[in-house]
């Protein structure tokens, strides 16, 4: 684990709730290797099947708010729970429990904010998404709802989520951990894990397994390319079915 760096924190969550200030980082060439894959999540999913790994979530569960969105980066994690205070009292007293701003503060350009959240209330709004976009984040994956989707779409900040809502989460959710383990649609995700997403869904690749997954994905990608070329060149269906391309 890299040494933690001193920096100015937002104070949105207690310091003890921040598990790490600096996430473990994969080599840039490894991330670039995933970016070069043609069919991003489909190829990674096939590679993970070959290696006996679990970590793929279909878009029927976590849907992108932007058409043709494609995203690759490292996870900066946030865990939200239901706010312990009664909603109207929290609103009257302006007691805002959301702390994903600290994740934006800690994220580096190209990172992905990954939130274990709550469905039906907002875990990220338009202003928060705008901050993330300004910070250079690749986007966000949220196991929960968001609001102000037009704001995110207008700036091209991609989010995969459970749906949208007009209901604020400020008085209804509380951020209890930053850069600790989270569970996204049943998949455990750690800070620094690789996140890949497109219109088909989201793949989480454990940092320790990223090199092996990329190696398998490259083989599959090359085989798919050869098969597509054979189809375009008029190969007979029987040949296409019987021949091994990867």
N, C-alpha and C positions, 0 to 999 in steps of 0.2 A: 504494500500500500504506500503511495507517495506521501511525503511529509505534508502535513496540513499547513495551509498558508494563512497568515494573518490578513484580515480584510475587514472592511466595515460591514456589519450585518444590519439588516433592516429592523430587527427586534420584533418581527411579526410572530415568531415562535420562540419559546425559551431556548437558550443556547444548548441545554442538555438534550433537546429534541432533535438537534442536528447531529446525525450519526457521524458524518464526515463532511469536511469542507471541500475537499478535493477528491473527486471520484477516480478510481483506477482507469487508466486510459490505454486503449488498444493502439498499436502502431498505425500511423496514417495509411501506410500501404495496404494494410488489411481492410480498413474501411473502404478505401478506394476500390479494392478488389470486389467487394460486395456491390458497390455502385455500378460496376461494369457489367453485372449480370443482366441478361436480356429480360427474362420473365422473373422479376425480382422475388416476390413471395412464393410463387409456385415452385421455382427452382430451389429456394431455401427449404420449403416444406418437404420436397422430395429428398433433399439431402439429409434433413433431420430424420425422416423416416428410415433411410438407409442406416443411419447411425444409432437408431433407437432412442432418439431424443424427442421430448415434448416441449412445445412452446409456440404453437401456431394457433391464431384466433381468426375465424372467418369474418368477412365484412358483414355478414348477417348478424353478428354479435356486436362488433365495434365498427361502425360505419364511418367512412370519410365524409367530411362536409364539403370538400372540394373535389370536383370531377378530375380524373386523370392525375390525382395527387400521387407523388412518389417521395418517400422519405427514408433516409438512413442516418443514424447517429447513435450516440451513447446515452444511456438512461440516467437522468437526474430524477430521483424518485420523491414522491409526496404521498403521505397517507392521511386521509381525512376520515373522521368519524362524526357521528351526530353530535351537535352542540348540546352540552348539558343544561344550558339555560333555556327557559321558556321563550319562545320566539318573540312574542310581543314585548316582553321585558328587554330582551337583547336588542331589539330594534329601537326601543325608546331610549335605552341607555347607550346605544351605539357601541355595543360590544361585539366586534367583528372577530370571528374565530378563524377566518381563512388566512393561510400563510403561504400560498404558492408563490407569492412575491419573493420569498427567500430563495426558492428554487430558481427563479429568473435571475436573482442576484448572483447565485453561485454558478449558474450555467455558463459554459463557454460556447463560442460560435460553433454551430453544427450539432449541439446537444439536443436531446429530446426530453421534454418534461413528461414524466409518466406518473399519473395520479390514480391511486386507489381511492375512489370517491363514492358518492351516493347518487342513486338514480332519482330523478324527479326534482332535484334542486341543482342550481348551478355550482359546478366546481371550478369553472373558469369562465369569465365574462369577456366582453370585447376589449376593455381597457387592459386587462391582464394579458390577453392574447397580443395586444399591440405592444406591450412591454417586451414580451417574448420575441416578437418579430424584430423589434429594435435591437435586442440583444444578439440577434443573429441565430436564434435557435432554428433547428430544422422543422420543429413542430411539436405536437403533443399527442399523447395517447391517454385517454381518460376512461376508466371504468366507472362511469357515472354520466351525468348530464352536464351540458353547457348552456349558456345563453348568449345572446347577441351574435348569432352565427353570421349575419351579414357583415359585421365588423371584421371577423376573421377572414371571410371570403374576400372582402374588398382589399385587404393587404396581402393576400396570398399566404396566410399562415395556416397550414394544414392541421386539422385535428381529427382524430378517430375517437368516437365516443358512443355512448348508449342512446343518445338522442338529445333534443333541445327542450328548453323550458323557459318560461318567463320568470320563474321563482328564484329569487336570489338565495345563494348559499351563505351569505355573510353572517346571518343570524342563526343559521341552521346546521352549519358544519364547523368542525374545529380541526385544524391541522395538528397532528400529534407527532409526526416524524418527517424529517427531511433526509434523504439519502440513506434510509434504512430499507430493509426488504419490504416489498409490497406484493399483493396478489391481484393480478389483473385477469378477470374471467377465469379464475382457477389456476393461473400460471404464476409461479413465484418469480419475481423480477428483482434483481439487485442493481444498485447503482453501479454504472460502468458496463452493464450488459449491452449488447448490440441490439438496436431496434431497427427493423426494416418494415416498411408498410407501403401498400399501394391500394388500388381499387378493390383488390381481392381480399385483403385482410392485413393482419399484423403478425410479424414473426419476432419472437424474443429469443436471442441466442446468448447463452451464458458466455461471459467473457473468456472463461477457460476453454470453451469448446469452439470458439469462433474460427480458429485456424483450420480445424478439422472440417467444420461445416463448409467453409469457403472452398477447401480443396475438393470436397465431394460435389459442391454446387457447380464448380467450374467444369468438372467432368460431365455433369448432366447438361449444363448449358451448351457445351461443345457438341454433345450428341444431338441435342435438340436442333442445333444449327445445321448439322449435317442432314438430319431427317427433313427439315424444311427445304433444304436445297434439293434433296432427292424428289420431294413432292413437286417442287417448281419445275424440275427437269423432266417430269412425266413418268417417274418410276411406277411400275405396276403395283396395284394394291397388294398383291400377294408378296411382292418383294418388300414393300413397306412394312407389312405385318411380320414377316419372317426375319428380316435383317436386324441385327443388333447395331444401333448407332452410337451407343455409349457403353 
